[in-house]
Amino acid sequence: MSAPTSTATHSDLKPCTHDFKVSCGNCRLNRICLPLALENDDIEQLDEIIQRSKPVQKGQHLYREGDEFTSVYAVRSGAIKAYKTTDDGREQVTGFYLPGEILGMDGISKNTHASSARTLEQSAVCEIPFKSLSKLSALMPSLQHHFFQLMSREITEDQILITLLSKNSADERVAALLVSISSRNARRKLSATHFRLPMSRVDIGNYLGLTVETVSRVFSRMQKLDFLRVDNKEIEILDMQGVKNMANVAG
């Protein structure tokens, strides 16, 4: 399918307008997305193969499990949930993708997507046909190297999830997710301590292997400890070291 694009938001940046005419060269996310390692002339070549259209509405799919793999997708704004369907028909959330992040690489090995991807809110994405990207990567070693880095990061995120789910403590799981979102926001030059969670408590529980009630109890406990201020989906981290300690994360 053809997919859309837009810009990210920050207090000292222009607000996102979901302008699908924005190019890689002037996108505010290009410092963390595929153009990161490219010179201006090379960015123009990458820009030529990217397909854009209007924003994808909340709840729509970019692709479904079993669909033919043709493209990878760069999130421009909004948020996207990846999930697999279990044998008994239930959803199992496998990841959340935020602006500047690439998804869809699960289809590379078998030419079919191993999971589905659905928007959590109105989102804008760049669709990058994989055959064109492969040809371009062969001509641009820096682009190929950066794409391999993105693939490596995807593998690392999978390993982190496995480690996260192996933890016995619900506190550790929720805190680790908040630390992850915080660091990803920081990478996009957004606030690492004040952000809105795009996913529901149900999705958080599904992703972390916890009940909704347990997730809510952990948030309440973190508020009582003065680690967080929580207002529905709005999160303000008051004590980052306290959250990291709860997550059992160094630093």
C-alpha positions as CSV (number, residue, x, y, z in Angstrom):
1,M,0.0,0.0,0.0
2,S,1.0,3.6,-0.4
3,A,1.8,5.4,2.9
4,P,2.1,8.9,4.3
5,T,4.5,11.2,6.1
6,S,4.8,14.2,8.4
7,T,7.1,15.9,10.9
8,A,7.6,15.4,14.7
9,T,6.8,17.9,17.4
10,H,8.9,19.6,20.1
11,S,8.5,22.8,22.0
12,D,11.2,24.5,20.0
13,L,10.3,23.0,16.6
14,K,7.4,23.7,14.3
15,P,4.4,21.6,15.1
16,C,3.6,18.5,13.0
17,T,1.2,19.3,10.2
18,H,1.2,15.9,8.5
19,D,2.6,17.5,5.4
20,F,3.1,14.5,3.1
21,K,5.0,16.7,0.7
22,V,8.0,17.0,3.1
23,S,11.1,15.4,1.7
24,C,13.9,13.5,3.3
25,G,16.2,16.5,3.0
26,N,14.1,18.8,5.2
27,C,12.5,16.2,7.5
28,R,13.3,16.9,11.1
29,L,13.7,13.1,11.7
30,N,16.4,12.5,9.0
31,R,19.1,12.6,11.7
32,I,17.8,9.2,13.1
33,C,16.1,7.7,10.1
34,L,17.6,6.2,6.9
35,P,19.2,9.5,5.6
36,L,21.3,9.8,8.7
37,A,24.6,8.7,7.0
38,L,23.9,10.2,3.6
39,E,25.2,13.3,1.8
40,N,22.7,15.7,0.2
41,D,23.0,14.3,-3.3
42,D,22.4,10.8,-2.0
43,I,19.4,11.9,0.1
44,E,17.8,13.1,-3.1
45,Q,18.2,9.7,-4.7
46,L,16.6,8.0,-1.6
47,D,13.8,10.6,-1.6
48,E,13.0,9.6,-5.2
49,I,12.1,6.0,-4.3
50,I,10.0,6.8,-1.2
51,Q,6.2,6.7,-1.6
52,R,4.0,9.1,0.4
53,S,0.3,9.8,0.7
54,K,-2.1,11.2,3.2
55,P,-1.9,10.2,7.0
56,V,-3.1,6.8,8.0
57,Q,-6.1,7.0,10.4
58,K,-6.1,5.4,13.8
59,G,-6.8,1.7,13.7
60,Q,-5.7,1.2,10.1
61,H,-3.2,-1.5,9.0
62,L,0.0,-0.9,7.1
63,Y,0.2,-4.6,6.5
64,R,-1.1,-7.8,8.0
65,E,0.5,-11.1,9.1
66,G,1.0,-13.2,6.0
67,D,0.9,-10.3,3.5
68,E,3.5,-10.3,0.8
69,F,6.6,-8.3,1.8
70,T,7.3,-5.4,-0.6
71,S,8.3,-2.4,1.6
72,V,9.7,-1.2,4.9
73,Y,8.1,1.8,6.6
74,A,9.5,4.8,8.4
75,V,7.2,6.4,11.0
76,R,7.0,10.1,10.4
77,S,4.5,11.0,13.1
78,G,2.1,9.1,15.3
79,A,2.7,5.6,16.6
80,I,2.3,2.1,15.3
81,K,1.7,-1.3,17.1
82,A,3.1,-4.5,15.8
83,Y,1.4,-7.7,16.8
84,K,1.0,-11.4,16.0
85,T,-2.1,-13.5,16.1
86,T,-2.0,-16.5,18.4
87,D,-3.4,-19.9,17.5
88,D,-6.6,-19.2,19.4
89,G,-7.1,-15.9,17.6
90,R,-5.8,-13.4,20.3
91,E,-3.5,-10.5,19.6
92,Q,0.1,-10.6,21.1
93,V,1.7,-7.2,20.9
94,T,5.3,-7.5,19.8
95,G,6.4,-3.9,19.6
96,F,5.6,-0.2,19.5
97,Y,7.1,2.1,16.8
98,L,7.6,5.8,17.2
99,P,8.6,8.6,14.8
100,G,12.0,8.1,13.2
101,E,11.8,4.3,13.6
102,I,11.6,1.7,10.8
103,L,9.2,-1.3,10.8
104,G,8.3,-4.1,8.4
105,M,11.7,-5.8,8.4
106,D,10.1,-9.0,9.7
107,G,9.2,-9.8,6.1
108,I,12.7,-9.8,4.6
109,S,13.6,-13.5,5.3
110,K,10.6,-15.2,3.9
111,N,9.1,-12.4,1.7
112,T,5.9,-12.4,3.9
113,H,5.2,-10.4,7.0
114,A,5.5,-12.4,10.2
115,S,3.4,-9.8,12.1
116,S,0.7,-7.2,11.5
117,A,1.1,-3.4,12.0
118,R,-1.7,-1.1,13.0
119,T,-1.7,2.6,13.9
120,L,-2.4,3.5,17.5
121,E,-3.3,7.1,16.4
122,Q,-3.4,9.1,13.2
123,S,0.1,8.5,11.8
124,A,2.2,9.5,8.9
125,V,4.7,7.1,7.4
126,C,7.1,6.8,4.5
127,E,6.8,3.6,2.4
128,I,10.1,2.5,1.0
129,P,10.0,-0.3,-1.6
130,F,12.5,-2.8,-0.5
131,K,13.8,-3.8,-4.0
132,S,14.5,-0.1,-4.8
133,L,16.2,0.3,-1.4
134,S,18.3,-2.8,-2.0
135,K,19.5,-1.5,-5.3
136,L,20.3,2.0,-3.9
137,S,22.1,0.4,-0.9
138,A,24.4,-1.5,-3.2
139,L,25.4,1.9,-4.7
140,M,25.7,3.6,-1.3
141,P,27.7,1.7,1.2
142,S,26.8,4.2,4.0
143,L,23.1,3.6,3.4
144,Q,23.6,-0.1,3.4
145,H,25.6,0.1,6.6
146,H,23.0,2.2,8.4
147,F,20.2,-0.1,7.3
148,F,22.2,-3.0,8.8
149,Q,22.4,-1.0,12.0
150,L,18.7,-0.6,12.0
151,M,18.2,-4.3,11.5
152,S,20.6,-5.0,14.4
153,R,18.6,-2.6,16.6
154,E,15.5,-4.5,15.7
155,I,17.1,-7.8,16.8
156,T,18.3,-6.1,20.0
157,E,14.8,-4.8,20.7
158,D,13.5,-8.4,20.3
159,Q,16.1,-9.6,22.8
160,I,15.2,-6.9,25.2
161,L,11.6,-8.0,25.1
162,I,12.5,-11.6,25.8
163,T,14.6,-10.5,28.7
164,L,11.8,-8.1,29.9
165,L,9.2,-10.9,29.9
166,S,11.6,-13.2,31.8
167,K,11.7,-10.7,34.7
168,N,9.4,-11.8,37.6
169,S,8.6,-8.3,38.7
170,A,5.8,-6.3,37.2
171,D,7.5,-3.2,38.5
172,E,10.6,-4.0,36.5
173,R,8.6,-4.6,33.3
174,V,6.6,-1.4,33.4
175,A,9.6,0.7,34.5
176,A,11.8,-0.8,31.7
177,L,9.2,0.2,29.1
178,L,9.2,3.8,30.4
179,V,13.0,3.9,30.3
180,S,12.8,2.6,26.7
181,I,10.3,5.3,25.6
182,S,12.3,8.0,27.4
183,S,15.5,7.1,25.6
184,R,13.8,6.9,22.3
185,N,12.3,10.3,22.8
186,A,15.7,11.7,23.7
187,R,17.1,10.2,20.4
188,R,14.4,12.3,18.6
189,K,15.4,15.4,20.5
190,L,12.1,15.4,22.4
191,S,11.6,15.4,26.2
192,A,12.9,12.3,27.9
193,T,10.9,13.1,31.1
194,H,7.5,14.4,29.9
195,F,5.7,12.5,27.2
196,R,2.4,11.0,26.2
197,L,2.0,7.3,25.9
198,P,0.4,6.5,22.5
199,M,-0.7,3.0,23.6
200,S,-3.5,1.9,25.9
201,R,-3.0,0.2,29.3
202,V,-4.5,-2.9,27.6
203,D,-1.7,-2.8,24.9
204,I,1.0,-2.2,27.6
205,G,-0.3,-5.2,29.6
206,N,-0.4,-7.4,26.5
207,Y,3.1,-6.4,25.5
208,L,4.5,-7.0,29.0
209,G,2.6,-10.1,29.8
210,L,0.6,-8.4,32.6
211,T,-3.0,-7.7,33.4
212,V,-4.4,-4.2,32.9
213,E,-5.1,-4.1,36.7
214,T,-1.4,-4.9,37.4
215,V,-0.2,-2.2,35.0
216,S,-2.5,0.3,36.7
217,R,-1.2,-0.7,40.2
218,V,2.4,-0.3,39.1
219,F,1.7,3.2,37.8
220,S,0.0,4.0,41.1
221,R,2.9,2.6,43.1
222,M,5.4,4.7,41.1
223,Q,3.3,7.8,41.7
224,K,3.3,7.1,45.5
225,L,7.1,6.8,45.4
226,D,7.2,10.2,43.6
227,F,8.9,8.6,40.6
228,L,6.1,9.7,38.2
229,R,3.3,12.0,37.7
230,V,0.5,10.3,35.7
231,D,-2.5,11.9,34.1
232,N,-4.2,9.3,32.0
233,K,-1.7,8.8,29.1
234,E,0.5,11.8,30.1
235,I,3.6,10.8,31.9
236,E,6.1,13.0,33.7
237,I,9.2,11.3,35.1
238,L,10.1,13.0,38.4
239,D,12.9,10.7,39.4
240,M,14.6,9.1,36.4
241,Q,17.2,7.3,38.6
242,G,14.4,5.9,40.7
243,V,12.6,4.6,37.6
244,K,15.9,3.1,36.3
245,N,16.5,1.5,39.6
246,M,13.1,-0.1,39.5
247,A,13.7,-1.3,36.0
248,N,17.1,-2.7,37.1
249,V,18.8,-0.6,34.4
250,A,22.2,0.8,34.9
251,G,22.8,4.5,34.7
